[in-house]
Amino acid sequence: MASLLLRSLGRTISSSSNERLVLKNAYAIVNLRPSASSPNTIATRQTSSNNGIQKRIKVANPVVELDGDEMTRIIWAWIKEMLIEPYVDVECKYYDLGLKNRDDTDDQVTIESAHAIQRYNVGIKCATITPDEERVKDGPGGTVFREPIICKTIPNLVPGWKEPIIIGRHAFGDQYRCQDMVIKGPGRVTLKYQPSDGAPPTEVEVYNFTSTGGVALAMYNTDESITGFAHSCFQYALMKNYPLYMSTKNTILKRYDGRFKDIFEEIYQRVYKQKFEQNKIWYEHRLIDDMVAQALKSSGGFVWGCKNYDGDVQSDIVAQGYGSLGLMSSVLVCPDGKTIEAEAAHGTVTRHYREHQKGKSTSTNPIASIFAWTRGLEHRGKLDKNDELQRWCHLLEEACIETVDSQKMTKDLVACIHGLKNVKEGMYLNTKDFINEIKVTLNKKLNYVK
């Protein structure tokens, strides 16, 4: 089993939106022990001096930093230099997950980063390029929670949404691990289960094609993965102090989706019901169509547990409904409730990187990458009982939002307000100037004098 996991983790996955989630995040949940002498582990980075501006917050335990590709890699370095290192004294176990280094190490660096996250419980990841589909390898998934970053200045496409709707996507199985085929002509398609213990097989007819053929597929999930998904959802809802809704179509997929419903209900009653009631929140199962309608009518303020495909679709709908795909945080939460990996919910911004390579200034939104740092460091603070670090993370997030609400923002956010065709030079800041404005706002909140 361990060797299978190692092989599966040795490749970051395909260009499909779900598969990017599954393996680029999978390393954060693998229970493997690191090799102490691995040649692919990149040297530890200690944050640098702050030039005497203020006393930095001391962090007792390391975090795992995972570098990425293209424009997000450039912005990542600026964020560290301008917003992290001057304020926080934290040891970063650094791994370069840029595509070149993944190729150069035959993806061993990805495996080593998995070991490190398992050991230190906190991964903070820059966006990475996804290789071609030929390099796809299957791998275990986790539960990816995507949460909108709400700025008053950015208009919602769904105006009633006042609080976040957090999508918890089960990034494993279902359509994304199915086997499908084209049926060329008449014939029977069956689904067969052959027990490993030699017991008689179970076989059911799916369809008897009698004329022109068609298409067929078979998909699966596992009790182990569904159980982990359930625990992650319940724990995240408790952490956010929001009610949890889980959506399926169990009226149609009575056994398949019914299994999700039954496992969630059993775990809720056995483990979490009392904790939810103590926090005056609740858990409910809803049909997916009913849940979509309720979400649109609601004011937000809940966690929505989604099966794989539903989460793929609904996370993008929710992100756009709050105004911008660039204002979404993403956190992978493991069933142990202790190990997480935080990153931006967007890609590497290739178009801006091409402009940067030409020496041109770009206006690339860094907020989701900043929130990857704050969500990771906040979790480190919770594990270490470091209240000062948690408070600082909250203040930096507030500084990002307040800077935007003061009309200082990047081009994409100006376009959300005025429409892209109406955006003119001078209405927005370039990336580095915007990060500096966030820094100015943060210093004011911290009462630092220049």
C-alpha positions, 0 to 999 in steps of 0.5 A: 500500500505504501509503495502504491501511495508513493507512486501515486504521489510522484505525479501532479495531475492532469488539467481537469479541474478536479484532478488538479485538486486531488493530487496536487493536494494529496501529499498533505494527507499521506501517512508516511515517514520521511527519510532523514537523508533524502537528497530531494529535501530542500534546505530549511529557510529561516526568515530574515532580519526585519531591519529593526522595524519591530519585534517579530512574532516568534513561532515555536514550530516550523511550517512547510513552504511549497514554492510554485510556478510562473507569476504566482512564484514571483508574487510569493517571493514578494509576499514573503519579503514584504508581509511575512518576514518583517513580522514573523520569525518562523522556520520554513521547511522549503520545497520547490514544487516548481515544474522544473524541479519536479521534473529534475527530481522525478517528483521526489520533491513532491513526496518529500513535501508530503512527509514534511507536512505529515510531520509538521502538520502545516503546509503553505503552498504556492500555485503550481503548473499542472503537467500534461495528461500523459503524466497523470497518476491516480492518488488519494484525495482529501477534503478541500474547503474553499471560502470567499474573501468578502470585500464590501467594495466588490459587488456580489453577483448574488446580492443577498450573500452577506456571509461566506458560503464555504464549499467542502469538496470531497476530492476523491472518486466518483466520475473522476475515477470512473471507467467509461466506454463507447458501446459499438453495437448490440450487447449487454453491459453488466456490473460485477463484484468479485469478492477477494475471499472466493465468495460467489460474485454479484452481478447486475445488468446495467443495460441491454443495448439492442440497436445502435449502441451508446455509452456506459461508465462505472464509478466508485468511492470507498467507506474509508474516504467518505468517512474521512470526508465526513470528519473533515466537514464536521471539524471544519464546521465546528472550527468556523462555528457554522452549520453544516449541510451535506448534499446528495441525490440519494433519491435517485442513487439510493445505494451510492449516494445513500452510502454518503448520507448514512455514513455522515448521519452515523458519524454525526450522531456518534461523535459530533451531535453534542458538540454541534448543539453546544455551539448552537449549530446544526447538521442537515442532509439535503438533496442537491437541487434543494440545496442549490435553491436554498443557497441562492436564497440564503444570506450565507454563513454555512459549510456545504459538504459536496460530493466530488462533481458537485463541489467542482461545479458549486465552488466556481459558482459560489466564487463568482457569486461573491464577485471574483474568482481571485478572492477565494481561499483554499484549505485542505483539511485532513480527517485528523483535524490537525494537518492542513495545507493552505493555498490560493484557489487560482492558478499560476496566472500564465498571461501575466507571467509572460508580461513579467518576463518582458520586463512589464509591470503587471497588476496581479491580485495577490490576496488569495496567496496572502490568505494561504500564508495567513490560514497556514500560520493561523493553524500553526498558531492554534496548534502551538497555542500562540495567540499573538500569531493568530491575532497577527494573521487576522490583522493581515487578512483585515488589512487586505480587505480594508485596503481594497475597501479604500479603493486601492486594488488590482486591475481584476478587482477594479473590473469587478466594479466598473467592467473590464472595458471601462478600466483605465490606467490609473484606476488600479495598482501594480502588484508590488504597489498593492502589496505595499499598500496592504503593508501600510494598512497592516502597520497602522493596525499594529500601531507601527510608526514608519 
